[in-house]
Amino acid sequence: MNKVPITITVMILAALFGSGCSAHQQAATTREADVTPVVAMQAVNVDAAKETSAASITATPQPTPTATEASQPTATAAAAADAQPYADVRKQCTFAVTNNRSEFFYARDASMKSAWQSYPGDQSITVDVPSDIKDITGFYFKWDSPPPTWNLYAYDAAGKEILADSGGENCGRTEFAEVPASMSEYKKFKFVSTNPDIAFAISNISVYAGAIPEFAPRWESLQGDRVDLLVIAAHPDDESVFLAAPALTYMNEGKTAVTGYMTWGTAERRFEAEEACWMLGEKYAPTLRAAHDMMTNSLESMERYWSLDKAVEYVVELIRKYKPSVVVSHDVGGEYGHGAHMETSLATQLAFAQASDPTKFPESAEKYGVWKPGKLYLHMYSEKKITFDLNAPLKKYNGKTLLEVATAAFQRHSSQAAKGWTVESTGVCSMEYFGLFASNVGPDVNHDSMFENITPSIMNGINGVSLDASSKH
């Protein structure tokens, strides 16, 4: 295959087609990264973010599947091969809503660009299931606005009302209202808002039978817990394409991870991001920042769209909220020269240094307290590298390899996968290695784990937290 160097045409293609590198989209040239140095912290020299090879893009179209190939299982289906079959039966069900009934079809049309808007006041959705449909497992909501708190009721054959599930407090815009197995044959259900004075909007509602889809999140509430690993990604899909290796490796070991995005774009990409994070194994809903996105090829250009100070403020708040031991983010050169990736990396570097200073962004300091993370690792950073085995089987993920799990998660980004982006297993943009950029717990010696030198007592110590006052983490 012939390589095509970066040209203006290719940069336009990159702007149109997304942020990832594919197996056919390798780097051939390097652009000088314009990065403001960060003051060194303790034993790690962070005089400057070393330049790493930034990937160029060859705009090789993906092959068109033949009729035979089109009938084969997709990557997503293959990843879910060990799951029970499930079906969305919403078209067979009858819905009744308490208000704005004429427009409720917007919640059932499968389009993420349209939404049904409720009115304040009594707000409920009743669902009648046909008698020939068995084994209802739940209702999958994609919220176009922050969700209400809610209860889901089931009605037995005698009409007795039974509480089946409740939710709305876990910060996600995707939410699965689960029907217990003992109620799966019931034919009537009612979703009721428990804060009816607040209107809400639904982009999509599905009714599932047979099994719970593997991509439907059941988020947990943070409840003051600390998170082991905080992933700072520029866009939805970057968490799978560039940053998944650490998250999967350490969640496989029982640690927790959560993702914060610098921007999210359309509603569709927000829903894709949440499903992908769930597929990776994250149990807390990701945070998405409402910032205008733009493809640029320099840090200076990107700062015209994203105020660096606002970007740092956002990452500082995430660090204070989640209190991670380790933070990971993008290559200083933006992987393949993407300005949003560059600014995400720089903002994370600065936030790592500022999150423990109460004079910096005092609003989030007052809300969450300050926090000093243990370490910051950057993708493709050449110093003090840790290399991940992408073909390692992961016990927590039923023996699937790291690459297989990341690829299955990426497939939830259907808007990006449709453009030909894939997860790289090798090459310049591969998620194989990260480098230690800064540390508050001393240097790595073994270079075999991002959590070297990290223990709860050490994290308590560098943050001045007594054992009794520390979280249950």
C-alpha positions in Angstrom: 0.0 0.0 0.0 1.4 3.4 -1.0 1.8 6.0 1.8 0.3 9.4 1.3 2.0 12.3 3.2 -0.1 14.9 5.0 -1.4 17.5 2.7 -4.0 20.2 2.9 -6.4 17.8 1.3 -5.7 15.1 3.9 -6.3 17.6 6.7 -9.6 18.4 5.2 -10.4 14.7 5.1 -9.4 14.5 8.8 -11.8 17.3 9.6 -14.6 15.6 7.8 -14.0 12.1 9.0 -13.2 12.3 12.7 -10.4 12.1 15.1 -9.1 8.5 15.0 -6.2 6.8 13.2 -7.1 3.6 11.4 -4.8 0.7 10.5 -4.5 2.3 7.1 -4.0 5.8 8.5 -0.4 5.8 9.8 2.0 8.7 10.3 4.6 9.5 7.8 5.7 12.9 9.0 6.0 14.9 12.2 4.8 18.3 13.1 6.6 20.3 15.8 4.3 20.4 18.8 3.8 23.8 20.3 3.5 23.0 24.0 4.1 25.3 27.0 6.4 23.6 29.4 5.0 22.6 32.8 7.0 23.0 36.0 8.6 19.8 37.1 7.0 17.9 40.1 9.1 16.0 42.5 11.2 13.3 40.9 9.9 13.5 37.4 11.4 16.0 34.9 8.6 17.8 33.1 10.7 20.5 31.6 8.9 20.1 28.3 6.6 17.7 26.6 8.9 15.8 24.3 7.9 15.7 20.7 6.6 12.3 19.6 6.0 11.3 16.0 2.6 12.6 15.0 0.7 10.5 12.6 -0.1 11.6 9.1 -3.2 10.1 7.4 -3.6 8.1 4.3 -7.2 8.4 3.2 -7.6 4.8 2.1 -11.3 3.9 1.7 -12.6 0.9 3.6 -13.6 -2.0 1.4 -17.2 -2.3 0.4 -18.6 -5.6 1.8 -19.8 -8.2 -0.6 -23.3 -9.7 -0.2 -21.7 -12.6 1.5 -19.6 -10.5 3.8 -22.6 -8.2 4.6 -24.4 -11.2 6.1 -21.5 -12.0 8.5 -21.7 -10.8 12.1 -20.3 -7.4 12.8 -17.6 -6.7 15.3 -20.2 -5.6 17.8 -22.2 -8.8 17.2 -19.1 -10.9 17.6 -18.2 -9.2 20.8 -21.7 -10.0 22.1 -21.7 -13.6 20.9 -21.8 -14.9 24.4 -24.8 -12.8 25.4 -28.4 -14.0 25.2 -30.4 -12.7 22.2 -32.3 -9.5 22.7 -34.8 -7.6 20.6 -36.2 -4.1 20.7 -40.0 -4.7 20.6 -41.1 -1.0 21.0 -42.9 -1.1 17.6 -45.2 -3.8 18.9 -46.0 -2.0 22.2 -48.6 0.7 22.9 -47.5 3.9 24.7 -49.7 6.4 26.5 -48.3 9.6 27.9 -49.8 12.2 30.2 -48.8 15.3 28.1 -47.7 16.4 24.7 -49.1 13.1 23.3 -49.1 14.2 19.7 -45.4 14.5 19.5 -44.4 11.4 21.4 -43.5 9.6 18.2 -40.2 11.7 18.3 -39.2 9.4 21.3 -39.8 6.3 19.2 -38.5 7.2 15.8 -34.9 5.9 16.5 -33.5 9.3 15.4 -31.2 11.0 17.9 -31.8 14.4 16.2 -35.4 14.6 17.3 -36.8 14.5 20.9 -40.1 14.4 22.7 -40.4 17.2 25.2 -42.6 16.7 28.3 -44.4 19.5 30.2 -44.1 20.3 33.9 -46.7 18.6 36.0 -48.0 15.0 36.1 -45.5 13.1 33.8 -45.8 9.4 33.1 -45.4 7.0 30.3 -47.5 3.8 30.3 -46.4 0.9 28.1 -48.7 -2.0 27.2 -47.0 -5.1 25.9 -48.7 -7.5 23.5 -49.6 -11.0 24.9 -47.3 -12.8 22.4 -44.2 -10.9 23.6 -42.4 -12.7 26.4 -39.5 -11.9 28.7 -39.4 -8.1 28.9 -36.0 -7.1 30.4 -36.3 -3.3 30.5 -36.6 0.1 28.9 -33.7 1.9 27.5 -33.8 5.7 27.6 -31.6 8.2 25.8 -32.2 11.6 27.4 -32.0 14.7 25.4 -31.8 16.8 28.6 -30.8 15.9 32.2 -33.0 13.0 33.2 -35.7 13.3 35.9 -35.7 11.1 39.0 -38.1 8.3 38.2 -39.8 5.1 39.3 -40.8 2.2 37.0 -43.9 0.3 38.1 -45.0 -3.1 36.8 -48.6 -4.4 37.0 -49.5 -8.0 37.5 -52.5 -9.8 36.0 -54.7 -8.5 38.9 -53.6 -4.9 38.3 -51.5 -4.7 41.4 -48.8 -2.0 41.1 -45.3 -3.1 42.0 -42.1 -1.0 42.0 -39.7 -2.5 39.5 -36.8 0.0 39.4 -35.9 3.6 40.0 -33.2 6.0 38.8 -32.3 9.3 37.4 -29.5 10.2 39.8 -26.4 8.8 38.2 -25.6 11.6 35.8 -25.8 9.7 32.5 -27.9 10.6 29.5 -28.3 6.9 28.7 -30.2 4.8 31.3 -31.7 1.4 31.5 -34.8 0.8 33.6 -34.5 -2.9 34.4 -37.5 -5.2 34.8 -36.8 -8.0 37.4 -37.1 -11.5 36.0 -40.0 -12.2 38.3 -41.9 -9.4 36.4 -40.7 -10.1 32.9 -44.0 -11.7 31.8 -46.1 -8.7 33.0 -47.9 -6.8 30.2 -48.2 -3.3 31.7 -45.6 -0.9 32.9 -45.5 2.7 33.9 -42.6 5.1 34.0 -43.3 8.0 36.4 -41.3 11.1 37.0 -40.8 11.7 40.8 -39.9 15.4 40.3 -42.8 16.3 38.0 -42.2 20.1 38.2 -39.2 19.7 36.0 -39.8 19.0 32.3 -37.5 16.6 30.5 -36.9 15.4 27.0 -36.3 11.9 25.5 -34.4 11.4 22.2 -35.1 7.7 22.1 -36.9 5.0 24.1 -36.5 1.2 23.4 -38.3 -1.8 24.9 -36.1 -4.9 25.2 -37.1 -8.5 25.5 -35.0 -11.6 25.8 -31.9 -10.1 27.5 -30.4 -6.7 28.5 -28.2 -5.4 25.6 -24.5 -5.5 26.5 -24.2 -1.8 25.5 -27.1 -0.5 27.7 -25.5 1.3 30.7 -26.6 0.7 34.3 -24.6 3.5 35.8 -23.7 3.6 39.5 -23.7 6.8 41.7 -20.2 8.1 42.6 -21.3 8.7 46.2 -18.0 10.3 47.2 -15.8 7.4 46.1 -12.4 7.9 44.7 -11.6 6.7 41.2 -8.3 5.0 40.5 -7.9 6.2 36.9 -9.2 9.3 35.2 -9.0 9.4 31.4 -9.1 12.8 29.8 -10.1 12.4 26.1 -10.7 15.1 23.5 -13.6 13.5 21.7 -16.0 10.6 22.0 -14.1 7.7 20.3 -10.7 8.8 21.6 -11.2 6.8 24.8 -11.3 3.6 22.7 -8.9 4.5 19.8 -6.0 6.0 21.8 -6.6 5.7 25.6 -8.3 2.3 26.2 -5.2 0.3 27.1 -4.6 1.6 30.6 -8.3 1.7 31.4 -8.9 -1.9 30.4 -5.7 -3.2 31.9 -6.4 -1.8 35.3 -10.2 -2.3 35.4 -9.3 -6.0 34.6 -7.3 -5.9 37.9 -10.3 -4.6 39.8 -9.6 -0.8 39.7 -12.1 1.8 38.7 -11.8 4.3 35.8 -13.9 7.1 34.4 -13.7 9.3 31.3 -14.0 13.0 30.9 -14.4 14.4 27.4 -13.4 17.9 26.3 -16.2 18.1 23.8 -19.0 15.9 22.5 -20.7 17.5 19.5 -24.1 16.1 18.5 -26.5 14.2 20.8 -25.7 11.0 18.8 -22.0 11.2 19.8 -22.9 11.8 23.4 -25.0 8.6 23.5 -22.2 6.7 21.6 -19.7 7.9 24.2 -21.7 6.6 27.1 -22.3 3.2 25.5 -18.6 2.9 24.6 -17.5 3.7 28.2 -19.9 1.1 29.5 -18.6 -1.5 27.0 -15.1 -0.7 28.3 -16.3 -1.6 31.8 -16.6 1.8 33.4 -19.3 2.0 36.0 -19.6 5.7 36.4 -21.1 7.8 33.6 -18.6 9.9 31.7 -18.5 13.7 31.8 -18.9 15.6 28.6 -18.0 19.2 28.2 -20.2 21.4 26.0 -17.5 23.0 23.9 -17.4 23.8 20.2 -15.3 21.3 18.3 -13.1 22.1 15.4 -10.3 20.3 13.5 -7.1 22.3 13.6 -3.5 21.4 13.1 -1.9 23.5 15.8 -2.3 24.4 19.4 -2.6 28.1 18.7 -5.4 27.6 16.2 -7.3 25.4 18.6 -7.0 28.0 21.4 -9.1 30.3 19.2 -12.0 27.9 19.7 -11.2 26.6 23.2 -10.0 29.0 25.9 -7.1 27.2 27.5 -8.0 28.6 30.9 -11.5 27.2 30.6 -10.1 23.9 29.4 -7.8 23.7 32.5 -10.7 24.7 34.8 -12.7 21.8 33.4 -10.0 19.2 34.0 -9.2 20.6 37.4 -12.8 20.1 38.4 -12.8 16.5 37.1 -9.6 15.8 39.2 -11.2 17.3 42.3 -14.5 15.5 41.8 -13.1 12.0 41.1 -9.9 12.3 43.1 -7.9 9.9 40.9 -4.6 8.2 41.7 -3.5 8.3 38.1 -4.5 10.5 35.2 -4.0 9.7 31.5 -4.4 11.8 28.4 -3.3 12.5 24.8 0.0 12.7 23.1 1.5 16.2 23.3 1.7 16.4 19.5 -2.0 15.5 19.2 -1.4 11.9 17.9 -1.6 12.8 14.2 -1.5 16.6 14.7 -5.0 17.3 15.9 -5.2 20.6 17.7 -8.0 19.5 20.0 -5.8 16.6 21.2 -2.9 18.9 21.7 -4.9 21.3 23.9 -6.5 18.4 25.8 -3.0 17.2 26.6 -1.7 20.6 27.6 -4.8 21.4 29.7 -4.4 18.1 31.5 -0.7 18.9 32.2 -1.6 22.2 33.7 -4.6 20.9 35.7 -2.4 18.1 37.2 -0.3 20.9 38.7 -3.2 23.2 39.8 -5.8 20.8 41.1 -4.3 20.8 44.6 -4.1 24.6 44.8 -7.2 26.1 46.5 -6.5 29.5 44.9 -7.0 28.0 41.4 -10.6 27.8 40.4 -12.0 28.2 43.9 -15.6 27.3 42.9 -14.7 23.6 42.3 -12.3 23.7 45.3 -15.3 24.7 47.5 -17.6 22.1 45.9 -15.2 19.1 45.9 -12.1 20.1 47.9 -8.7 20.1 46.3 -6.8 17.0 45.2 -3.2 16.0 44.2 -3.2 13.1 41.8 -0.3 10.6 42.1 0.8 10.5 38.4 0.1 11.8 34.9 0.8 9.6 31.9 0.6 10.8 28.3 -0.1 8.7 25.2 3.0 8.2 23.0 5.2 10.1 25.5 8.7 8.8 25.0 10.1 9.1 28.5 9.7 6.4 31.2 7.5 4.3 29.0 5.0 1.6 29.9 4.0 -0.7 27.1 0.7 -2.6 27.1 0.1 -6.0 25.5 -2.9 -5.5 23.3 -3.3 -9.2 22.7 -3.4 -10.1 26.4 -6.6 -11.9 27.4 -8.6 -10.2 30.1 -10.2 -12.4 32.7 -12.8 -9.9 33.6 -13.9 -9.6 30.0 -14.4 -13.4 29.4 -10.9 -13.9 28.0 -11.3 -11.4 25.2 -8.1 -9.5 24.4 -7.5 -5.9 25.2 -7.7 -5.1 21.5 -11.0 -7.0 21.0 -12.6 -5.2 23.9 -11.4 -1.8 22.7 -12.7 -2.6 19.2 -16.1 -3.7 20.5 -16.3 -0.5 22.5 -15.3 1.6 19.5 -18.1 0.0 17.4 -20.6 1.8 19.6 -19.3 5.0 18.0 -21.3 4.1 14.9 -21.1 7.6 13.5 -17.3 7.3 13.4 -17.0 3.6 12.5 -19.1 4.3 9.5 -16.4 6.7 8.3 -13.8 4.1 8.2 -12.0 4.7 11.5 -10.7 1.7 13.4 -8.6 0.9 16.5 -4.9 0.4 15.7 -3.1 -2.6 17.1 0.3 -1.4 15.9 1.8 1.7 14.3 2.4 5.3 15.4 -1.1 5.9 16.7 -1.4 2.6 18.6 -2.5 2.7 22.2 0.4 0.4 23.1 2.5 2.8 25.1 2.3 5.7 27.5 5.1 7.7 29.2 5.2 9.1 32.8 5.0 12.8 32.4 4.7 13.9 36.0 4.6 12.3 39.4 3.8 13.3 43.0 4.9 9.9 44.3 8.4 9.5 43.0 9.8 8.0 39.8 8.8 4.6 38.3 11.5 2.0 38.7 9.9 -1.1 37.3 8.0 0.6 34.5 5.4 -2.2 34.6 2.4 -0.5 36.1 1.0 3.0 36.3 0.1 2.2 39.9 3.7 1.6 41.0 4.2 3.6 44.2 0.5 4.1 44.5 -1.4 2.9 47.6 -4.3 4.4 49.5 -2.1 5.4 52.3 0.4 7.1 50.0 -2.5 9.0 48.3 -3.8 10.0 51.7 -0.4 11.2 52.7 0.3 13.4 49.7 -3.2 14.9 50.2 -3.0 15.4 53.9 -5.9 13.1 54.5 -6.1 11.1 57.7 -7.0 7.4 57.5 -10.3 8.0 59.3 -11.3 10.8 56.9 -10.4 8.9 53.7 -13.0 7.4 51.4 -13.8 3.7 51.4 -11.7 3.4 48.3 
